[in-house]
Amino acid sequence: MMPNNKVYPLSLLFLTLLFSSLSSIGQIVLKDKKYHVDTKIFSQTDSGTLKLDIYYSGKITETKPTILFVFGGGFVMGHRDSKLFDQYFNTLIAHNFKVVSVDYRLGLKGKKFPSPFNTANLKAAIDTATTDVFDATAYLIKNAKELGIDTAMIILSGSSAGAITALHADYNKRNATALSAKLPPHFQYKGVISFAGAILSYHGAPKYAMPPAPTMLFHGTADKLVPYNKVRLLNRGFFGSKYLARTFRKNGYPYYFQYVQDMGHEIAGSPMVENLPDILWFIENYIIKKKHYFMEVDFKDADKKPTFSIPPALKKR
């Protein structure tokens, strides 16, 4: 069955345009307070060294809940220290969280362009990124005492390709797949915060062997890059936030879903500036207080128009 909205997995490559702004590693200043950043190597791979940045206030050994963040960039480019994330990170740090922003291998870089009928490279890129997030998680667990990581309170978050990876990390762990075997059997992520993410499945609609972590989903209804609802061809499909929210509600899994009417892939980034109170509320209520809420927010700003468009040069690909 072919999709009606003509959103195809190959379009993930276009996400690279959104994530090219870089920042240097050092101290972040928010309201006259200084926050520190420590960089650690967590993995040596066939394609190079993978690092993570730990953002924190006070002493690094002070144990705090941790947001593990995965950047976007279409699995082609992107950086863990982009300025796009500054306000998001700063706000979390100011509210007594640590933020760990991680590298992962860019599995589509230099690879054959995916198509609706050949998603092998895309699947491999997602699996590779997920594996690297698991390696980063294992590193945090192993070094939790010296890094001040509350291993019972690690929350995944990601933007675009990073949101796809974050959703897949929880999905694989809850289903105890081979990819997740390097993590302790009883470890689970405490929550997921996804900015325009989706799950790629080769086995029909996504199913969870055990309930997923409470999940916060943001998505634009006019997103032409990562599907808002779903793209399906036979038993393979790319299932976006709308579909996942419906699955969560059907199965009684706590979730928060804000869909932004008539907006596109801007929603991969805008909630990290415009929805910070909502994100903090989600963490407090869904994760810390363990409220069993099912919430959907239909949001529209009549004065706001989509600002992202695909350049003609890329449309020809």
N, C-alpha and C positions, 0 to 999 in steps of 0.2 A: 504494500500500500504506500503510495507516494504522499508526501505532505501537501497540505493545502496552502501553507504560508510560504513555501519555497525558501526555507531557511536551511542551509546545508552545512555540515560539519567543516567543509573546506574553508568556510569564511572565518574560522578562528584565526587564520593568519593575518587578517586585517587588524586584529587587536593590537598589533605591534605599534601602531601609530599613537596609541593612548599612553604608552609607558616609556617614553624616551627621556624624561626629565630626571637628572641624577642629582644626588647630593653627596657631600663628603661625610665621612663618619667622624664623630666627635661628641661634643656636648650640645644638647638641645635646650633651648631656653624657653620657658613658658611662665609668664607672670613672675618674672624675676627669680625663678627657681632653676637650678641647673640639674639636668638629668644626664646620667653617664651612659656610655655605650661601650661594652666590651665585645670584642670580636674573637670568635673561637673557630677552629677547624673541626668539623664533625665527620668528614668523610673524604677519602681519597678514591677517586673513580678513574675509569679508563680515559675520561675526557678532562680530568683536572681535579683541583681541590675545591671542595664545597665548604663554605663558611656560614656562620650565623652571627647575627648581631643581637646582643642582649641589652635592651634599654631598661634602665631602672633608676630609682632615686634611693638615697641613703646608701647602705652597705649592700653589696651584691649577695652576701650570705644570708640576708634577711629573707625568710621564706614568704613568698607571695603567690597568689594565683597568676597564671601566665596565659597570655594570648600568643599562640603560635601563628604567625602571619605568612601567607604565601602570595607573592606578587603576581601580576598579570603580564601578558606580552605575547599571547598566541603560541606559547611554547617555542618561540623563535628568538625573543629578546626580552629585556626587562632586567631590573636590578632590585635587590632587596632593600636598598637605601634611597629609593626615589623620594624626592621632595613631595610627591603627591600624597604620601602617607603621613607627613609630619603632624598634621592636626589630629589625625586619628590616634597616632601613637602617643602624642603629648597628652591628650585627654585621658587615655587609659592609664598612663603613668601617674597623672595627677589624681586618679581615683584608686591608687594603691595596687595597680597591676604591674607586672613585668610584661614586656613585649619582646618576643623573639622572632626576628625576621630572617627567613632562611633562603639560602641558595637552593636551586635544583637544576638538574641537567635539562637543557633546552632541546627536547627530543625531536622537534620539527625543523630545527635549524639545518639548512642544507639538504633536506630530505625532499622526496618527490611530493608534489602538491596533492593533498587528499582530495577525494571526490566522494559523492554520495554512494558510489559503488565500490570504493576502495578506501576504507578507513583504517587500514592496518597500521599505517604510520602514525595516525592520530591516536589510536589505542595504545601503541607502544610508547608514545610520548607521555600520555596520561599515566600509564603504568610506571614509567621511569620516574616521573615527577613524584608520584605517590610513594614509590620506594625511597626516594631521597627524603621526603617528609618523615617517613617511618625511621630512617637513619637518624635524622635530626631529633626526633622524639626519643629514640633509644639513647642518644647522647645526653639529652636533658635528664632522663630518668637515671642513668648511670652516675651523672655528676650533680644530682639534685641538691645535695647538701652544700657543696661549695658554691653552686650557682644560685641557691635560694629558690629552687623551683618546687612548688606544691604539686606533686605528681598526681594528686587526686583532683586537681583543678587546672588541667590544661585544656584550653578552648581553642579550637581551630578557627581561623578566619582567612579569607582570601578574596581577591578581586579578579573577575574574568577567568583567565586560564588558572589563576591561583584559587579561585572559588571552585572551579571544576575539580582541581586537585584536592582541596579541603573536603569537598563532598565525597570524593572517592576514597579518601583516607578513612573517614568514619564508616563509609559503606563497606570497605574491605575488612576493617577491623570487626565490625558487627557481624559480618558473615564469616569471620575466621578464615579468610582466603590465604593462599600460600604467600602472597605479598606481605601480609601482616604478621607472618610467623616470627619475625625478628623481635617483635614486641612481647612483653610479658603477657601470658594468657589472660590474666584478670585485669589488665589495664584497659581502660576505655577513655576516649576523649569525653570531656564533660559537656561540650557544646560545640555548635558550628554556626559561624556567622558568614553568610555567603552573599557577595555582591555580584549578581548576574552570573550564576553558575548553572551547571547541568551535570547529569550522569550519563555516560556512554555505556550502554549495556549490549552485550552480544547474546543475552539469554532472555529476551523479552523485557517486559516492564520490570523496573527495579523492585526487588523484594529483600527484606531484612530478616535474617535468621533470629536475631534478637533486636529489640527496639533500638532505633537510632538515638543518638544524643539529641537533646532539644535543639532545634534548628531555626535560625533566623534567615529568611530569604528576602532579598530585594531584587526586583527585576522590572524593566520597562516593557510595556505591552507591545511596543513597536520595535523591539530589539531584533535586528536582522543579522546579528553576528553569533550570539549564543541563543538558542531557541528559548522563547518565553514559555511555550507549551511543550511541544515534542516534534521530533522528526523521526519517522519510522519507516524502515524498509524491511519487510518480512520480520525476522526475529531480532534484527538489530535496530537500535534506536538511540537517539539522543534526547534525554528527558529533562526539560527545563523546570524552572521554579514552580510554574503553575501546576504542572503534572505532579511534581513531588509534593506540593502542598495538598493536592487532592488525595494522594496516596497516604500521607501522614494522617489526614483527617479520617479517612476510611478505616485506618488501622488503630486509631486512638493514640498516635504519637504526638506529643506536644510540639507545636510549631508556631512561628510568627511569620506571616507573609505579607509584605507590602509591595503591591504592584502599582506602578506609576503609569497612568493612562497616557498614551500617545508619545511616550518617550522611548528612546532607543538605548544604545549601549552606554550612554552617559551614566546610567545607574550602576555601572561597574565601579564608579568612583565617587559620585555625588553624595551617597549616604555617609561617607567617611568625613564629610564636612557638615552636611545638612541634617543628619539623623543621629547625631551623637547622643542626645538625651534618650532617644528610643533604644539605642544599642545598650546603654548603661542600664536602662529599665529592664530590658530583656535579660541581661546577665543577672541582675538582682533578683528578678521574679522567677524566671524559668530555671536558672541554674543554681543560684544560692538558696532561694526559698523553695525550689522544686515545685512550683505551681504547675498544675496540669492544664495549661491554657491552650486553646485553639483560636488563633487570632488572624484575621485577614483585614488589611487596610487598603481600601481602594482610594488612591490618592491622585489628584490632578491639580496642576497649577495652570490656570487658564492663561496666565501671562508668560508662561515659559514654553519655548519651542526647542525641539531637538537641535543640538549644536554640532553633533558628529555626523560626518558624511564620508563615504568611501571615495577616495580620489579616483579620477578617471583611469589613471595608469594601473591601479589595482583592479578596477572593474573589468579590465580586459583579460585578466589572468584566467 
